[in-house]
């Protein structure tokens, strides 16, 4: 289990959320994620609950994200999830190129605890090789009540926020041990 801390982008316009704690664990083709915000959560515009399902454009509002790749492969996956219980999964052939829906789907119901703004979700990722380590980038877009957007990630490359940049893929989840 890995418990990294997502840090704010230096250009964030606000300080309502100080940091975001995350947990990422892997079992076979399953990825379990947990995100918990720290700060003045009441100042965040959280998407209201909806029936669970796929939606494009989730990153335009408060959204938690994970990006996954394999060493030496320019392609990667993007997973988006929100407090509304809406989600999206995409596959890219290269940096922001060849985007299409991925076969990844949430494996279990979302758990969103609004009182401490924690999101828990499991994903089944059959398209990723199970015998290789996964490079992971964890990130979040946090929209404040006045519409400003703040960006959080494990690492930020220079310039504007860019979660697709491979410099953000700093977490490594090894393949499961063979019996």
N, C-alpha and C positions, 0 to 999 in steps of 0.2 A: 504494500500500500504506500502511496506517495501522497504527501500533504503539502503541496506548494502554496505559496501566497502570490496572488495576482497583484501586481503593482500598478498604480495609476500612471497613465501617459503624462509626460512632463507638460504637455499643452492642454491638459484637461481644464475646462473653464470653471469647475466647482470642486468643492471638497466635501460634499454631502456624504459620499462613501469614501472611507479611508483606504480600504483594501478589501479583497475578496479571498476567502479561504477556499481551497478546492481539494478534493480527494479524487484520485483516479486509480482504479484497480482493473486488472485484466485477468480473465480466466478463459482460456481458449479463444473463441471468437466473440466473447462478451466483454464489453467495456462498461464499467460502473463509474458514474460521475456524481459528485456532490459539490455544490457551490453554496457558500454562505457569505452574505455581505456583512461588512462591519462599518458602522457609522450611523448617520442620521437617515435611517431607512424610510422614515415617514416623508422624506423630501423627494422620494423616487416615484416616478410614474410607472407602476407595475401594470402590465397588460391584465385585464380582467379575465376570469375563468371562462373557457369555452370548451366544447367537446374536443377531446384529443384528436389530432389529425395533422396532416401535412399542410403547411402554408409557406409560400414564398415571402421574402422581404422582412422576415422577423428581425433582422439586424437593424432595421430602421427605428426600432424602439428598444426598450430594455430587453436584453437577450443574452443568454449564456451560450458559449461556443466551444467547440473542440475541433482541432485540426489534426489529422493523422497521416503519417507517411512512412515509407520504408527507405532505409539507406540506399542510395544509388538510383532510386526511382524518382523521376521528376513529378510524377503524379501524386495526388493526395486527396483526402476526403475532408469535407467540412460538415459538421453537425451543429445545428442550431436548436435551441430549446428555450421556452419562455414560461413565465408564471401562468400564462393562459392555458398551458398544456398543449399548445401547438408546437410543431417541430418541423425540421427540414433536414435532409441529408443529400449532399451533393458529392460528385466525384469530378476531379479536374485532371486533365492530361499533363498539365504543366502550370506554371505560375499564372493564375487567373485565366487559363485557356482550356477550352474543351469542356466547359461545365455542363453537367447533366445530372439528373437525379440518380442517387446511389441506391443500392439494394438495402442499405442499412435502415433498420426500423427500431423504434423503441421496443424492447423485449418485455417490459413490465410497465404498469401504469406509472405516470408521473406521481411523485410525491412533492407537493409544494406546501411548505409550512409558512404561511404569511406572517405569523407572529415573530419569527426570527429570520424570515426571508431566506429559507434554505430550499434548494431544489435538488432532488435525488432522481436519478434515471439510470436505467440499464439499456445498452444498445447491443444488438446482435450485428456483427460486422463480417458477414461471410465472404466478402470480396477481398479482405486483407489476409495475407499469408499468415498462417498460424505458427510457422516454424521460424519466424524472424522477429526481431525486435521492432516495436512500433515507436516512431518519433512522434511526440505529441506536443501541440501548442494548446494551452487553455486560455480562454479570453472571455471578455464580457463587454457589452455596450450597456451603459446605464444612463437612462434618460431621466432628467429631473422634472419636477412638476411644471417648471417654466419652459420646458422643451429643449434645454441644453443637453448635449450628449457628452458623456465621459467614457473613456476607454481604459480597460484594464487587461493586462496580459502577464505571462511569466517573464517576458522580455520584450523590449520595444526597440526596433531598429531606428536609426536616426530619421528625422522627418515626421511626416504625418503618420497617424496610426495605420498599421498595415499588418493585420493578423495573418495574411497569406504568405508573408515573407518568411522564408525558411529559417531566418535568424530567430524567429519566435518559437520554433519547434525544439525546445530545450529539455523537455522531459522525455525520458526513455523508459518504455515498459518492455521488459524482456519477454521472450517466448516462455510458455509454461514449461516447467521441468518435465523431462520424460521419465516415466517410471522405470 
